[in-house]
Amino acid sequence: KLFSDSTQDAREEGRSKQQLRHGKNQIYIEMAKAIFLHDKTDEFHLLAATNPGVFTSSICSRLDVLKTKYRKQNALLGQTGAGRTYEDLLSNEKTKNILATITKDFPWWADLHGWWRTNPAYNNTFSATDVGQDFAVHAVKLFKLQPTPPMTDPEFQLANSSA
């Protein structure tokens, strides 16, 4: 997928998760049309109108390059910036200077981060400790699934006290 729709986001927004209905090649064809149908070069304009598939391997390669550069820049942020929005990172004194370096070297980072920051296929520094997650509440819910925890169950205590 080029742009992920997370199950968590869909659940929070009260909607179903959107699945990719077309293969990546079809997406690349649509991208080629969107890009090259408006190109000033007549040759590219004509190809986009008649045979946009000729651009798919170039688009795929360019996305791979962008993905590699995006990941390299994310490594500068490390876990400090994992999963955070561009605005959050910009307002944080610890990450503000790093962002200046990143966007100087890779001006498309902020846009890509908006799309890819929570997609592990693109952002391998995504963290399980991102803002807004409450693992304590989730753990309590998991433990409450069991009606009586083993340590407080009288049957458990009787069975283990005779040993």
N, C-alpha and C positions, 0 to 999 in steps of 0.2 A: 504494500500500500504506500502511496505517496504521502497521504495525509490521514492520520489515524483518527477514528472516532472511538474514544474509550468507553467501555461499559460503565465505568464509574461516572463519567460526565453525563452520559445518557440517562442513567438512573437518577442523578441529582436534578436533571432538567425535566424529569417525568416523561421521557420519550424512549423509543426503542433505538438500539444501536444501529447505525447505518453501516451496511456491509458494501464492499466493493462489488459492483454488479458486472463490471467489465474487466477484462485482462489489462495488464499494464500496457501492453502494446496499443490497445485501443485508446487508453488515456494519453499515451505519447502522441498518437495521431491527432487527437483533439488539441493537445498542446501545440503541435506543429501548425495546425490551422490557426489557432489563436495568435501565435507569434508571427508566422510568415505570410498570412493573408494580408497583413498590413505592412509588410516590408517594402521599402522603397525600391529594392532590386527587383526588376521585372522577372528575372529567372526564378528567384525564390517565391515570388508571388504566384507565378504560374504553377510551379511544382506543388505549392501548398494547396492550390485549387484542384489540381488534377491527380496528384500522386503524393499526398502528405506522408505516406508510409516511408518515403525515402529519408525522412528526418528522424525516424524513431531511434535508430542506433546512436545518432549524435545527441539526441535529447537524453537518452539513457546514460550515455557516457558523461554528459555534463552534470546530470543529477548525482552520479557516483562521485565526481570530482567535488561537487558542493558538499556532499555528505562527508567525504573524507576531511575537507577543510573545516567543516562545522564541528566534527568530532575533535579535531586537533585543537581548535580554539576552546572548546569546552574543557579540554584537559587543563587549560590555564586556570579555569575557575575551580575545577575539582569538585569535591562534594559540597563546598561552600555555596556554589550556585546551582546545585542539582535541582532541577524541576521548578526553579523560581522563574517568574516572569521577567521580562526585560526591564519593566518599570521597577519591580522589586530590587533587582540587581543594581539599577542605576541610582536608587535612593539609599543604598547601603554603602557606607564609607569604605568597608573592606573590599567591595567588589567594583566600586565606581572606577578606580584607576585601571583595573584589569579590563573592564569593558572598553575604556578608551583605547587601550592597546589592541584589543580584539577588533573593534570596529574600524580602527585605522588600517589594520592588516587585511581585514575581511569585511568590507562594508555591508554585505548581505546577511551577516550573522544575525542581526536583530530580527529581520523578517523571517529568516529560517527558524530562529528560536521560537517565534510565535507559533509556527506550525509544528515543529518537531520536538519541542522541549519535553513533552511527556510521552514520546514514542521511543521505546527502547531500541527499535530497529535503527533509529537515527541518532538517538542520544544515549550513549552507553554510560554516561555518568548520572543518569536519572537515579534518584535516591528513594528508598522506602521511607525516609524520614522527612519527606517534604511537608511543607506548611499545610495545615488543615487536617492532618491525619491524627487520630487519637487512638493509638494502639492500646492504651489501657482500657478504654471503653470496649474495643473489639475483643480484647482478652477476657474481660468480665462477661461479655455476651457468650463467648465460647464456653466458658466454665459453667455458665448458667444453663447450658443445654442439658447438663446432667442434673436430674432432680436433687440428688443428695451427693455431695462430694465424698469420695471414698474415705478420707480421714475423719469425717464427722459422722459417717454411717455407723450406727451401733453394731450392725452385723460385722463390719470390717474390724471394729475395735475388739469385739469378742473373739474373733478368729485369731487376731494377732496378740492378744493379751495372754493366752495360754502357752505361748512359746517360750 
